[in-house]
């Protein structure tokens, strides 16, 4: 499909601060070839080249889309997929799961994830991988679920801001995925400064995000990378709830 000639000056809302933070707007995404994925359009988002210790992808599986070779499965690589819209068949450890919007699957190190689009049209996914940091003899396990089945919990007692934990809060897991939801006008209780990294995809709404003490407009469809120790907080604005799904490293001491 031809894009056509531009009708105005070229511009972008995206902001890239290597190692610190990034806002990647959807209108600037390009397609990347990832071997093993067929009939799929894939944009690689955060990577170590940006300063992240993980890799995030935005995947559109077209009709018949599949990754026959699997995703992950290496000895120290863990993976996670969240279905933004559509319906996919996800397989791991000889078990098969039908994931619809809000559905997700986590695969621990050594477990390969297989995905297949079940829709006549497109299914859209938020995909993730990172190196697992083992702890003693504790080993994480395959986890499947749907965020629509997980109750929202008030965030630090704030009723206009709520969180959902998608993975078990167990020491075997060195990361988690959460969904944070703000009512219009809600905000973080303070500007956070911490060692954890985040890769966040905005599911709905609009907001003003503080990244490295710069207030930046964000909205549904944007991707945000937040590096360690970068100041961060959000105000929700507009007429609908602001929500985003994001990763967080956890349950491990800092390395020297």
N, C-alpha and C positions, 0 to 999 in steps of 0.2 A: 504494500500500500504506500503510495507516494505521500509525503508530508506536505508538499506544496511550498511555494515561496512565502517568506514572512511578510506580513502586512504592516509591521511596526518595528521600532527599534528592538533589538534583542535585549532581553533582561531576564533576571532570575532572582527568586526569593532565597535560593539556597545560600548557605554560609558554611564554609569549611575552615576550621581552625584545627589543624593537625595535632593530635594528641590531647586536645582540650575538649572540643565539642563540634558537632556538625548538625545543621538543619538541611535535610535533603528534601526538596519539594518534588512532587510527583511529575510536574511538567518537564523536569530536566533529566529524568531517568532514561538510560539507554539499555538495550538488551545485551546480555552477555551469554556466550555459549558455555554451558556447563556440561561436560561429557556425561552421557548416561540419561539425560533428560530429553525426552522426545515429545514433539508437539507442545512445547512449553516456551513461554517468554519469561526470562529471568533477569532481574536486576540485582547485582551484588551491591549491598549497602555498606555497612561498616566492615572493615577488615583490619589486620595488623598494619597495612599500609596507611590507614587513617589514624592508627594509634590504639585501636581496640585489641583486646586479647581474644576476641571471638569473631565469627563471621555471621552476618545477617543477610537474608535474601528476601526479595519480594517475587513471588512466583505466580504466574498465571498459567494454569494448565488448561489448554484448549481441548476441544473434543478429541478423545482418544489419547490425551496426554498421560505420560507414564514415565517412571524412572526405573527401567528394567534392571539396571545394574545396582540399584539400591543407593542409599545415602548414608554416610557414616560407616560404622562397623569396624573401624580400626581400634586397636587395643586401648588407646587413651582418648578417643573422641566420643563425646556425648552429643546427642542431637535432639531437637524439639521442633515440632510443627504446630502451627495454629491456623485453623481454617477461618479466613476472613469472610468468605462467601462461597456457596456451592456445596458440593458433596464429593468426597473422595474416599477411596478404599485405602486404608493404611495397614501395613502388615509389619510384624516384628516377632521374632521367636516363634514362628509357626502359628501365630494368632493374628486374626484379621479384625479390623475395626472399621465401621462406617462412620466417618466424621462429617458432620454438617456444620453450618455456621456456628462458630464458638467452640467447635470440637478441637481437641489437641492430643498429641502423642509425644511422650518423652522416651528416648532410647538410651540406655546406659552404654558405657564403653564396651566395644566388642559386639554390639547388637546392631544389625543393619536395618534401616528403615526403608520400606518400599511404599510407593505412592502411585495411585491410579485415579484419574478423573472419572467419576461416574455420571456426570451431567452431559446432556447433549450440547450444552454451551460451555462457558468458561467457569472454572473454579479458581479462587484466588487464595494464596497461602502466604503466611509469614514463617520463614524457615530460619533455623539457627544451628550453629555447631561451635563447639569449643573444646579445648583440652581439659579433661577431667583431672582434678587434683585429689588423688586418693588419700584416705585417712585410715591407717591401721588396716584391719581386715573388714572394714565396713564397705558394703557394695550397694549402690543404688539399683533400682529395678525398673522395669517397664511400667509406665503410668499412662493411662488413657482416660479421657473425661470430656466434659463440655462445660464451659464457663457459665452457661445458662442454668446449670444445676447446682452451682456453688453460691451460697448466700453471700451477700455483700456485708462486710463488717465495718462499723464506724472506725475511721482512722484516728487513733489517739483521742477518742472521745468526741471527735467532730462529726456531727450528724449530716453535714452537707458535703462530706468527703468520705469515700468508702473504698475498701480494698478487698480483693479476692486473691487467695493463694491457689495457684493451679497445681503445684507439686507439694509433696509431703514436707513438713518442716522437721526433717530428720537429719542427723549429722552425716548420714551416708551421702546426702546430696550436697554438692558444693555450689549449687546455683538454684534459683527458683525463677518462675515466671509469675507475674502478678498482673491484674487489671486494676487500675486506679480510676475512679469515677468522681467527678466534681459536679455539683449542681451549679447552675449559672450564678456567678458571683463568689463562688467558693475559692479557697486558696490553700496552699500548704501552711502549716502552723508557723514555719520559719524557713529562712533560706538555708538549705542543707549544704554541708561541706563534709564529704566523707570519701573513704578509700574505694568504695564500690564503683563499678562502671555500670552503665545502663545502655541498652539499645531499645528504643521505644517507637512503636507505630501507633499513630493517632487513629482511633476507631470512629470517633464522632466529635462534633463540637468545634469550638474555637477557643483560643486562649492567648495569654501573654506569658511567655516563658522566660525566666531569668536564667541565662547561661553565661557563666563567667562574669556576672554582674552587668550583663547587657540584657535589657528587656526586648524580647523578640516575638512578633506575632506568629502564631502557629494555628493550624487547622487540620481537619480530617484529611487523611491521606498523606500527611507529612511524616517523615522519619527523623528521629533525633538520636544522635549519639552523645552520651555524656561521659567524659573521661573521669578518672579518679581525681578527687579534690577540687573539681570544678563546682563553683557555687551553682545551686539549682533550686528553683521553686516555680510555681505556676499559679496564675489567676485564670479562672474560667470566665469567659465573656460570651456574649451572644445569647441566643434564645433556647439552646438545647444543652444537654449535659455534655461535658467534655470527658472523654474516656480514652485511655491508651493501654495497650498491652506492652509489657517490658520485661527484660531480663535483669537479674541481679546476682552477682557472685556473693556467696555467704558461707558461713560455717567453717571457715578456715582462718588460721593465723596468717599474718603477713610474712612474706619471704624476705630473707636478708640477701 
